[in-house]
């Protein structure tokens, strides 16, 4: 099972405003069979990662799922455990107005294995 991560995003406020208030995740299943997906989200508290998101679901062949998660933390990370390498994940931070935050974006080719 491939294990993927966004890596730790720094999201400390600039002039009192965080770069991202939500994280939008797109997951596509390019396989010919239904796949299992587990999403785990963490925020950093001191030197500890604290899980605040855990969502498991199946994704049918050729379909796409979009999820949006709260991200108003100083640092956060998302991990994706998928049942096949044919699953592609992209993630984009969004500010409070819903605009994409380029500082917090990870396209499928950049999601790292862990």
C-alpha positions in Angstrom: 0.0 0.0 0.0 1.5 3.4 -1.0 1.8 5.8 1.9 2.0 9.5 0.9 2.5 12.8 2.8 2.2 16.5 2.1 5.1 17.0 4.5 4.7 19.6 7.2 3.3 22.9 6.1 4.3 26.1 8.0 1.1 28.1 8.5 2.1 30.7 11.0 0.2 34.0 10.8 1.6 36.9 8.8 0.3 40.3 10.1 -2.3 38.3 12.1 -3.6 36.3 9.1 -2.8 32.6 8.4 -1.9 31.9 4.8 -4.3 28.9 4.7 -7.5 28.4 6.7 -8.5 25.2 4.9 -6.8 22.5 2.9 -8.6 21.2 -0.3 -7.7 17.6 -1.2 -8.4 16.0 -4.6 -8.0 12.2 -4.9 -8.4 10.5 -8.3 -8.5 6.8 -8.9 -6.9 6.0 -12.2 -7.1 2.3 -11.6 -9.7 -0.1 -13.1 -10.9 -1.3 -9.7 -12.3 0.3 -6.5 -9.6 1.4 -4.1 -9.3 2.1 -0.4 -8.3 5.5 0.8 -7.3 6.6 4.4 -6.7 10.3 5.1 -5.0 11.4 8.3 -4.5 15.0 9.2 -2.1 16.3 11.9 -1.3 19.6 13.5 1.9 20.3 15.4 1.7 21.1 19.1 5.2 21.8 20.4 7.2 18.8 19.3 4.2 16.5 19.0 2.0 15.7 16.0 -1.6 15.5 17.0 -4.1 13.7 14.7 -7.3 15.7 14.1 -8.6 14.1 10.9 -9.1 10.4 10.2 -11.3 9.5 7.2 -11.5 6.2 5.4 -13.5 5.6 2.2 -13.5 3.7 -1.0 -13.2 5.3 -4.4 -14.6 3.6 -7.5 -12.5 3.1 -10.7 -12.1 6.4 -12.7 -13.7 8.6 -10.0 -12.5 11.6 -8.1 -13.2 12.7 -4.5 -12.7 16.1 -3.1 -12.4 16.8 0.6 -11.9 20.1 2.5 -10.3 20.2 6.0 -9.8 22.9 8.6 -6.2 24.0 8.6 -5.9 27.0 11.0 -2.8 25.7 12.8 0.8 27.0 13.0 1.9 23.8 11.2 -0.1 20.9 9.7 0.5 17.7 7.6 -1.7 15.3 5.8 -1.0 11.6 5.1 -2.7 9.4 2.6 -2.7 5.6 2.7 -4.0 4.2 -0.6 -4.3 0.6 -1.8 -2.7 1.2 -5.2 -0.2 3.5 -6.9 -2.8 4.4 -9.5 -4.4 6.8 -6.9 -3.2 10.4 -7.4 -3.5 13.1 -4.6 -3.2 16.8 -4.9 -3.7 19.3 -2.1 -4.1 23.1 -2.0 -4.4 25.5 0.9 -7.1 28.1 0.7 -7.3 31.4 2.5 -10.3 32.6 4.4 -11.8 34.0 1.1 -11.4 30.6 -0.6 -8.5 31.7 -2.8 -5.8 29.1 -3.5 -2.6 29.5 -1.4 0.4 28.6 -3.6 2.6 28.3 -0.5 0.5 25.3 0.5 0.1 23.3 -2.6 1.2 19.8 -3.5 0.5 18.2 -6.9 0.5 14.5 -7.4 4.1 14.4 -8.5 5.2 16.2 -5.3 3.4 14.1 -2.7 6.1 12.2 -1.0 6.1 8.6 0.2 6.6 8.0 3.9 
